[in-house]
């Protein structure tokens, strides 16, 4: 346990009162008097080094003062709670034995000086002399304990004298029955007492909190703490001074009785003290908040470094890593089992391959739908894959964002829809973990799928690309497996449509010509499909066409789909999720290569993938295959003219075959018309290549920053008639 900071104060502390105590009309002391006063108080401070744990005593004082009001509930239901906070400490009784003499002495000093009408400042100084050897926080708590003895006794008699004969006799001696029977005029006085006592306790708690700040994370060289230390003597003085004033008020009430209610001087004094203490408290709380912020930053930095070190170590299982990432303690069950919807411990993940799905609450339904399909398919394989990996959703939320009912409802809805494990609540994930996920794993709000092996070793920083491309076949989702799968791939139509449309796979087996095409220009779609169909008939080839939409503008694409279906222009994917998955897989192929550091500009397969992605940003496009073999990959400005100019190359069809004849003619057109190539990388992607070469001309591409609004554009209805 970190040692606490000693509340020792330099002699120049009295100067701080000029900043701290706001002068107001009728102030009991002038500013110069304050300076002299604080210097005098600091002069009495001679701590002998003893450490007093004042918190149990403070809890006792809080309980007494909380109950000592006119409206107090006389039940003792909170007694058990008080015992938990004090008496469970082994040394509590012995501590009281050691401090009881000092508490009694202070109590008597306050009571005696109040009866004698001694000047409040002089009484306060006498208390500081008695408490000279104690730390600043102990001075406060001991004085509050002494005050609570007197104040608590007064209200104890007031509350029980009507039902207890002994209390009644004692109350008569103190004139309490008369006071209580005529308490109406005294209500304002008691309210003023309650107000100042509340602020006194708040200041006391605040000073004790400063004492408890861990010295391993903060020192008095930190400006916030040094500033607070300079003001603590002032805070202690005015709290003790207020205790003296409150005691004097109670003494006056019991000695003068109902007559005392006529005077308003006491109320004014209490109000002034409450105001002064409130100003002091506000200042101290600001410094305390700054101290906590500083400590949090230090602790977070320490935890962040610990996480980095943890992933450089070898472990016997994954529990240490998972606890550091998700929840370190054992006091709650931090996960919810997606199948049973019950809370479970992290032990359910022990020695398993764990896939951490990291995202905010803005994860797309399409993403969840496809991921759930892949997850469920892996479970259907039973013994082969069922026990091989577990998926855990780790929701990342900015801790500064207010957790509203709307946000909570969205989170609960997402959580309930997931069949895999989920973290119980986003607040479980600590700030340094979020920082680690963002800085080391490059999370930028776009979902990532981090893979840890059974020993907690990071084997892939983001397997989501792998999952989209190859599904569960990518198991165990390591970067080595990713490289191996790429080595097995070739530029073929299955790479583009595998796992999306089984009918296309059947066409491939039948050796048909297949056009995949996309874009959002309905006029171009009409011209392209009509010309393609006419050329196929003229060349006597079996041709199928599939519209695969565009990577954005969903509403506009839906209207294009409706038109294609209505006019029977070609085969079309009616489910927009299929279109989303097609483009997500294509983008994942590019991101996968970037993540592996294998974005080889001379890789023919990657060049073709980059072309399709670029064409999607710059209009329409089409890919023609014969069975599995891709023949042509062209932009709308080249593929349509190639089809329209069929008469120029039809004589080559019997000689070279349809596929080679079209490819040659398209290459000639492409050599004349070079469409622009463009790639958009969202800032949320995390890993963005520094440079890229154009897949068309192999020159270095220019780099721009783009601002994009992704709502659908207004489309003239005439285009869809």
N, C-alpha and C positions, 0 to 999 in steps of 0.2 A: 504493500500500500504506500502510495506517495506521501512523503511528509508534508505537513501543512506549513504555510508561511507565517512567520512571527509578525504580529502587528506592531512593529516598532516604528517609532516616528521621529524624524529628525527635528532638531530644535527650530528649524525655520518653518515648521508647520503652521505656526500662528499666522503667517502671512497669507496662507490660503483662505483664511476666513474672509478676506476682502472680496474674493471671487464668490465665495460660497453663500454668505449670509446677505440676503437682499434687504437693504434698509427700507423701512416703511415708516409712515407717519406714526409717531408715538412709540417708536422702538425703545425697548427697555435699556439699551446700551447704544452709545454712539460707535461709529466705526473704529475710532481710535481706542475707545474702551475695549472693544472686542479684541483688538491686537494685543493690548496689555493683558487682557484676561486669558487668551489662549496661550500666550507666552508663560503666564503664571501656571496654567494647568500642565503644560508640557514640562515645566520645571519640577512638578511633583512626580512625574513618571519615572519610576526606578524599578523596572521589572527584575525579579531575582532569577529568572530563567525557568521557573516551574511551568509545566504544561498542564492546563486544566481543560478537560473535555466538557465544555459548558452545554453541549446540545441536550443531554438528558434533563439538566436543570431548566433549560430554556423551555423544553416541552412541558414541564411541570408548571412553569410560570404561565405559559400560554393557556393551559387548561384552567388555571385559577382565574385569570383575567377574563377569559372567555365566558366563564360562568358568573362572574361578579358584575352583573348588570341588573337593572330593575326588571327586565323582561326575560330573565334567564329561566330555562326549564330546570326545575329542581331534580329531575331524574338523574340517575348516575349510570345511564346506559353506556356512556363513553368511557367508563372506568377501565374496562378491559383493554380498550384501545390505548389508553394512557399507560397501562401496565406494559403493553407491548413496546411502547416507545421509550420507556425509562427502566422499569424494573428488570427487564431481561438482560440488562448490562450488569456483568458480574461486579464491577467496582462502583456501582451507583450508590449503594448504601454507605460504603466507606468514604466516597467522595463527599456525600452530604455531611457525614460526621466531621470531615476535615474543614468544611466550609460553613457549617452551621453557626459557629461563633461569629464569623465575619458577617454573615447575613443578619444575625440578631443584633450585632453591634450597629450595623448600618440602619436597620429598622428602628432601633432605639434613638439613634442620632437624628434621623429624620423626624420622628415623632416628638422628641424633646425640643428640637429647634423650632418645629412648627408651633408648639405650645408657647414657646418663649418669644415668638415673633421675631426670630433672628432673620437678618437679611438673607434672601434666597441665594445670592451669590456666595456669601460667606458659608452658608450651609453646604452648598455644592463643593466648595473648595475643601471643606472639612472631610467630605466623602472621598475626594481624590486623595487626601492625605492618608485616610484609612486604607485605601485601595492602591497605594503607591506601588506595591510590589507585584501587582497583577497586570496582565496584558490588557490592551484596550477592550477586547471583546469580553474578557472576564469581568472587567469593571462594570460594563453594561449589564451583563446577565445577573451578577450578584446584586447590583442595585435594584434591578427589576424584581428579583426574588424578594428582596427586603420590602420593597413597595407592595408586592403582591401579598405578603403576610398581613400588613395593616389593612390594605384595601379589601382583601379577601375576607378578613375577619369581620369587617364592617358589614359586608353584604351577606355573609353567612348568617349573622345574627338577624339581619333584616329579612332574610328569606324564611327562617325557621322559628322565629320567636313566638309566632302565634300557635305553634304546635309543640313546642318544647319548653318545659318549665324552666330549666336552667338557662336556656337562651333568652327566655322572656325576662328573667331577673337581670341578666347582664344587659339586655337591650334597654331596660328601664334606666339603668345607670348611665347609659349613653344617650338617653332621650330619643331612642329610635322610634318607639311607638308614635310619639308626637310628630316626629319628622315624617314618617311614612304616611300618617293620616293626613298630613298637609303637604304632600309631596308635589302637588300640582305646580305651585310657583317655582319649585326647585327643578322641574323637568329640564329647563334650558341649561341649568348648571350641570346636571348629570349628563346631558347630551354633550356638552362641551368637554366634560371629563372623559367620556367614552371616546370622543374624537381624538383627543390628544393622546390617550393611552394607546389607541390603535396605531397612531403614527410612531409613538415611542417603540412599540413592539416591531413595527416594520423596519425602523432604523436598526434596532438590535439584531434582527434576523439578517439584515443586509451586511452589517459589520461582521457577524459570525460567518457569513458566506465568504467574505474576503479572507478570513482566517483559514478557511478550509480549502482555498485554492491550492491545487497541487504544485509544489515548488519545482517538481521535475519538468513542468511544462511552462511555468511563468515565473519571472523574477521581478524584483522591484526596479530593474532597468527598463521594464516595459512601461511606456508613458501612462497608459490607463491605470496601471496599478500604482505607480509612483504618485500620480495625481490623487488617487483615492486615499493612499496612505497619508498624504499631506493634509487631507480634510477630515480624517477619522477623529482626531482629538476634538475638533469642533463639534462633530456629530455626537461624540460621547458626552461632551460638556452639556450641550443643550438637551440631551435626553435625561441626564441626571438632574439638570436644573428643572426640567418638566416634571420629573418624579417628585421633586421637593415641592413644587407648586401644587401638584395634585394632592399630595399628602396634606398640605396646608389647607386646601379647600375642604377635604373631608374633616379635618380637625375643626375648622371653623363651623361646619354644619353641625357637628355633634356638640360643640360648646355653646354656639349661639342659637342653634335650633332654627325655628321658623323665622326669626328676625333676620337671619342671614340672607334670606331670599330677596330682601328688599334691595340689597346692594347688587350692582352689576359690574363692579370692578373686577371680581374674580372671573366672570365670564370673558371679559375683555382680555385679561391676562392669559387665560387658557387658549383663547382664540389666537392670540398673537404667537404663543408658543407653538401651537399646532401649525400655523402658517410658516413659521421659521423652520420647524422640523420637516415640513413637507418639501420646502425648497432644498434643504440638505439631502433629504431622501431622494429626490428627483436627480440631483447631481450624482449621488453615489450609485444609484441604479444605472445611470448611463455609463459610468466607469465600469461597473460590474458587468454589464452587458458586453462592453468592449473587451473586458478580460476573458469572458467566456468565449467570445468570438475568436480571440487570439489562441486560447487553449484548444478550441475545436480545430482550428487550422493546424496547430502543431500535432494534435492527435491524428487528424485526418492524414496529414503528410506521413506520419509514422506508420499508420495502417496501410496507406498506399504503397510505401516502400516495402512493408512486410509482405503485401500481396505479390509484388514484383519478385521479391526474394523467394517466396513460396513456390513460384512456378519455375524456379531455377533449381529446386531441390528434388531429390528422389524420395518418394513416399511408398509405404507398403500398401496403402489403399487410397481411396479418394476422399475420405471423410474430412481430413484436415483442410483440404482445398475447398470442398463444398461448404464447410462451416464458415470459412473465411469469406466466401463469396455470398452466401445466403443468410445464415444466422449462426452465430458462434455459441450461443448459450443453449442450455437444455431445458429451459423453463417453459417453452411453448413448442407446439408442433408447427413448424413453419411451412409445411406443404399441405396441399389438398390433393388427394387421389382423384384423378378425373373420372375413373370408373365408378368408384363408390361414393364420391363427393364427401369423404371423411378426412379429417385432419390426420396427418401422419408425420413421423419424425424423418430426418434425413437418412436414417439407417436403411430405409428402403432402397437407397441408391448405392449402398456400399458395394464396392468392387464390381460396378457395372459401367459400361460405356454410357456416358451421360451427354445428351445433347441439350444445351441451354439455348432455348429460343428467347432471345433478348429483343424487346420491342417496347414502344410506348402503347398508348391506347388507340393509336391511329392505324394499327395494322389492318390491312384490307381484308374484307370478307373473302375475296377471291384467294388470297394467300392462305387464309385459314382453311378454306374449303379444300384446296389442292393438297395442302400439308396433311389435313386429316385423312384424305383419301390414301395418300402414301403411307401414313402411319397405320391405318387400319389394314391395308394390304400386307404390311410387314407382320402384323399380328396374326393374320390368317395363315401364315406359314408355320405356325406352331413352334415346335422345338427348334426349327432352323434359325429363326430370328427373334422369337418372342422374348427370350431372356438376354438377348445380346445388347440391346440399348434401351434406355429410358429417356423420354423427352420431358423437359421441365420448362415451363414458361416463367421467365423472369421479367416482370413488368418494371420498366424504368420510368419514374416520375420525378420531375423537379420538386425538391422538398420545399421550395418557396411558393409553389402553386397551391392555392387553397383547395382543400379536398371537399368539394361541394356534393350535394345530394345527386346532382346530375352526373358528375364524374364518377361517383361511387356506383351509381346505377349502371353506367356504361361498363365499368370494370367488372362488376358482378355478372353482367350479361355475358361478357367475353369469357370470363372465367368458367361460368357454368356450361358454356358450349364446348369447352376443350376436353377431349377424352384422355389427355395425358396429365402429368403432374403439373401443378401450378403453385407459385409462391403465394402464401396465404393473403398477403397484403403488400402493396408497393413500399410502405413505410418500413418494412422489414429490411429492405436493401439500404445499407448505409451510404452516406455521401462519398467516402473514399472508394467504396466499391464501384459506385457510379462513375467516379473519375477514372478509375482503372479501366472500366469497360469502355469508356469513351477514348481515353488517351492511348491505351495499349492495344485494345481490340478494335479500335476505330469505329465504335458505334456512333452513328449520327442520326438517330431517330428511325432510320430505315432498318427493318428487322434483320438480325444476323443470327446464325445458328452455330454456336461455339461448341466444339467437340472435345470432351475430356475422356481419356482412356480410364480403365479400372483403377489405375494408380493416381488419377487426378492430373496426369500430364496433358498439356494442350497439344492435340494432334491435328487440329484444323481451326484456324481463326474464324472461318465462316463457311460452313458446309451447306448453306442454303442454296448456293449456285449448283453444287453437286447434287443436292436433293432434287432440284427442279429438273436438271438434265437427265439424271439416271435413276432417280427414285431410290428405293431401298437397295438396289443393286450396287450402290456406291458404298455400302457398309464395308468396313467400319468407319467410313467417312473421314479418313485421314488424308493429309495432303499427298502422301505417297500413293494412296489408292486413287486419288484424283489424277495424278500424273499418269498412272498406269492406264486408267480409263481413256485418257486423251490419246495415249499411244495406240490404243486399239481402234480409235475412231478414224473415219475418212469422210470426205465431203460427199454425202449421199442424202437422199431425201428422208430416210428414216431418222437421221440426226435432227431434222427440223420438226418432224411430226410424231415421233415415237411417244406413245402414252397419251396421245390426244384424240386421234381419230382412227379407229380400227379399219374403217372402210378404205382409207387411203392405203393402208398396209396391204389390203386385199388387191387393190389396183396395182400396187408395186409387184406383187406376186404374179399377177396376170400379165405383166410387162407392158402396161398401157403407158401412153404419154400423159403426163400430169402437169398441169399449170397451177402452181400456187401463186396467187397474186393479191395485191393489197393497194390501199390508197383511199382517199376520201372524196375524190372527184367523180361524181356519178356519170358525167358525160364521158370521161375517159374510160370508165368501167364498161359502159355500153359499147363504145367503139372497140375496145380491146376484146371483149367476149365475142362480139359479132364477127370480128375479123379472125379471131382464133378458130372459131367454129367453122367459118368459111374455108380457111386454109386447111383445116383437118379433113373436111369433106373432099376438098380438091386433091389432097395428097393421099386420101384413103387411109388415114391413120386413126386408131382408137384414142380419143382424147377426152380427158376429164379435167374439169376446172374447179378450183376451190378458192373462194374468197376468204382471206384470213384477216381482213380489216386493217387496223392501224394500232400503234402502241398507245395512242391517246385519243381524245375526242370521242368518248364512248357514245354520247347521244347522237352525234353526227354519224358515227359508224352504224348505229342502230337503224337510222333512216336509210342508209345505203343498203343495209341487209334487207330491210323491208322492200325496197325497190327491186333488188336482185331477185328476191323470192317472188314478188308479184309479177315481174316480167320474165321469170324463169331464165335468167341470164346464165346462171351456173349453179353449181353446188355451193352451199354457204353454211358456215357454222352459226346456228341460231343462238347458241349459248355464248354470251359475252365472256363468260369465265374461260371458255376454251380459247377464245381470241386473246384474252389477257395472258393465259398460260403460254401460248405460242410465243408471244413477244417477251414474256418474262424469261422463258427458257433461252431465247436468242441472246438477250442481254446478259443472262447468267453465264453463257459461254464466253462472252467477252470479259466479264468480271472475274470469272474463274481463271482465265489466262493471266489477267492483271494480278490477281492475288498470288498466283504461283510464280509471278515474275517471268512468265513465259510468253509474253505478248510479242511473239516473233513476227516481224514485219515480212519475213520471207516464207511464212507458213501458208501455203495455198488455201488450206481449209479455213484458217482464221481470216484471211483476206476476203474470202467469199462471204463469211458471216458478217464481217464489218461492212461489206457492200450493202447487204440487205438492211442492216440497221441504219446505214446512212441514207439509203434510198427512202426508207420510211419517213425520214425527217424532211425529205425534199420531194414529195409528190408520190406518184404511183410506182409500181415495180412488178416484176413477174419472174418466177423461177420455173423453168421447164425441165422435167426429167423424163427419161425413158426407163420405166421401171424404177430401179434404185438410183441409177446413174443420172446426175445432174448435167444437163446439156447447156443451158443458157441461164445466166443470172443478170437481168438487165433492168435499167431504169425505164420509167414510162416514156421518156423522150427517145429511147432507142429501141425498146422491144416492140412498141406499136408500129413505128415506121417499118421495122423489119418484116412484120406480118403483112402490112399494107402493100409492101413491095414484093409480094410473093411471086408475081410474074417475072421478076428479075432473076430469081434464083430457083424457080421450079424445075428448070431443066437439070439442075444438079441433084435433085432428089433421087431419081432412078440410079444415078452414078454413085453418089456418096452416101445416100440415105438421108431421110428427112432431118434427123438430128444434126448431122455434120453440116448439111447444106444451110440450115438455119443458123447454126453457130458461126459459120464463116461469114455469112451476110451480116449478121448482127455485129461481128467484130469490126467489119468495115465501117458500119454506121457509127459504132462506138468510137472509132478512131477519129471521126469528124466532130462528133458531138460529145463533149466531156461534161457530164453533169457534175455539179458540186458535190463534195462529200462533207458530211457534217456529223459530229457526235456530241451528244449532250450528256454530261455527267452531273447528276444532282449533287449538291454539297453534302447531302445526307448519305452518300454512298460510302464515305470513309476513305477508300483508297482510290485516288485519281491519278492516272499516269501523268508524268511530267511532260512527256512528248509523245506524239503519235505521227505515223506516216500515212499518207493517203493510200487507200487500197487500190485506187485507180492509177495514179501516176507515180506513187512511191516517194513523193516529195514530203518534206516536213510540213505538217499542217499548222496554220495559225491558231493561236489560243485567244479566246474571248471570254468575257464574263457576261452572262445573259440573265436578264430578269424575265420570268415567264409566268403568265397567268393561265391556268389550265382549265378554265371553263370553256364550254363549247361555244363556238361562234354562231351567230345568227345566219341561217342558211335560207336563201330564197326558195320558197315552196315550188316555184316553177321548175326547178331542176329535178324534182321528184315526181313530176306529172307524166 
